[in-house]
Amino acid sequence: MFLGKKKFKLAAFLAGGFLACSMLTGCGGDSAGGGGSANADEIVVGSNFELTGNHAQYGSNAAQGFKLAVQEVNDKGGVNGKKIKIVDADSKSDAAESVNSATKLISDNKVVAMVGPAVTASVIAESQVAADNKVPVIAPAATNPDVTVENGDVKPFIFRACFIDPQQSEVMAQFAAKDLNAKTAVLYIDSSSDYSKSLGKIFKEKFETAGGKVLMEEFFVAKDQDFKATLTKLQSANADVMFVPAYYEEVGKIVKQARELGINSIILGTDGWDDTKVVEIAGKDALNNTFFCTHYFEGDAEVQDFINAYKKAYDNDPNVFAALGYDAGKMLVNAIERGGDTSEKIRDNIESIKDLKVGTGTITMDAKTHNPIKGIVVIENKNGARELRTKIAPEG
C-alpha cells in the first residue's frame, strides 16, 4: 500500500544483512519466546505484523483477529492433538523490517507458515524470503494486485484474505454511476499511499467507462490535519460525488471539514473507512450522505459468531483489520486441519480452500491468482449508524 514496486525490491535487498526484530509473547497461553524447532505437540506459525510505527493500529488489530482464530481451535484441543503456537514478530511498519522479522521467524523459530503484515508494501517485501524458504504467507488486508501476482505469474507461496483494489474501485464506480446516477466526480487521493493512488486510478477508469466524468483530482498526505484549502478547490467543480479512498483517520477529518465548508454532496470511500472511530472523528451528522464498500456488514447473521467472539475476547468491536486477520487465521487453521503438517502441504491446502466459513462470510480461493472469491458490501452512513445499501455476490 505504501511503497512503489521498485522500493519494495530495494527494501528487501537492503534488509538481507539485518535480522533485528522484536519477539513478543504468543497466543492463548502458549509460550512463544525463544528460537528452535517446535516440539512434537506443537505446530509453530508466525505472526508478522506492524505492532509499532505508523501502521500499528492496523497491524495490531489484524494480529488480534488472527490470534482469536487460533485461540478458538486451541481451546478445542488443537489440531490432531497438537496446539498451534504463534510466535509474534514486529515488522515496525517498515518494509525492510518485515523482511528481517520474516527471516528470523523462519530461521530461528522454524515456523511452517506466516500471517501478515497488514499493508501491501511490507507483504511484498517479505514475499521473496517466503518463496526462497517455501513458507506460505497469508496477507489479511493487502489489497494491491501485486501482492500475489507478479508479471502475470502467481506467487506460489503468497495468498490473501481480502479482495483487491480493482474490485473495490469498480464496485464504487458502478455504484456511483448506476445506483446514484452520478455524472461527475472529483477525487481526493492520499499521495503517500499506493493503496489510495491505485484505488483512485481504477475508479477514474471505471467511472468514465460507465459514462461519468472525473472533473478534478487533488492530493493530500497521510497525517495531514487541515484539508480546507484543497476541499475548497474541489468544491468549485460542483461534482455529483467525491471519491476519497483513504484510511479512517484522514477520512474523518476530510468529511468533517468538507461539511463545515458547506460541501453537502455525496462522498464515497473504500474499506479503509471501515472503523467505528470515523464517526468519532467526523461526527455522525457529517457522515450522512456518505457510502463505502467493505468486506462485511455487522448486521448480517453469518458474521455474528465472529463479532460476539471478538467482543468477548477483547471487550471492543472489531474493525475491518481485525476481521480480516481472523479470516486469515481461519484459512490457516483450515489448511492445517486438512493434513497440513508441513509448509508445502499447508500451501497446497490454502490454495484449495473451497466454501470456507470465515469471519466476514464464506470464501473460496482462486488458485490462479491466490485471491479469495468473496462478496463485497456497500454501506451507507446514516445518523451515526451503518446501514447495508447493497451486497455484491462473489464471482467465480
C-alpha angles and dihedrals in degrees: 000000000000111000135052118250095255089053090052091058093044091050091051091049095048092047093058094092098042124073104170113138139151116248116200135177125295134242133280099002095307111132110243104178128109134029134267134088125305121266123241093269097054141069107203120212132172131238108201106180141146099262094160134024133047095323098042093115089060097041095044093052093046090049091053091052091049092050092050091057091051093044090056094056093042090053088057092054101277126257118321090338095312127111119224108237119203121209112198125216128179114226087189094221088285128117094217091049090052088061091049094050094043090051092051093046089055100039102036104026099033094222116186094208140003136215120204168332104195101221130064099239094057095044093052090047093055096042096088092053089051092048094047090053095036092235115146121233128200114202109203101195111008102123103178111111091228091070093080104014127051124183089345095307124109115238102239098215101037123087136163138213097207135068118255134255097258090057093051095047094046092050092051094043091052091044091052095047101039109024098035097029090226115173099180136036142180125208128219108192135186101233091196092060126074086197092061096040093050092049092048094050094051094043090055092050094047096042093051091045087055090056101266129122129226105217102184143004123203133175142218134177127240112268093027112144107191116055101158100103093055093040088055089056091049090048090059090065090065091211125177094235140015118214115209111176100184144106125290098254094061093031092058092052093044093051093045094050093043091057091046088057091052096256101149099163123117116283119203132196147163139238093301086076092061104110129098089229089075087075091052091051101041101029124240096263093051090054093059111113093028128119135185138176123234145155103273145358115237091220094063114109093225094063098047096093091057095044093049093046092050093049090050093049100043106017094234140079118274120244125210094273091054090048093050092046088054090049090052090050092051090050092052093045090050091051091051093046091055092063099288101154095140133045093251094049090049089050092052092047094050089051091054098048110140130182093345116173109228134164097280097041133281127332140187121195118239102223092200096057105015088232120130118246102229142140129266127214130204113217128200120209108222126173093332094312131096121236129190109247100175141342123217113207119228117266124225 
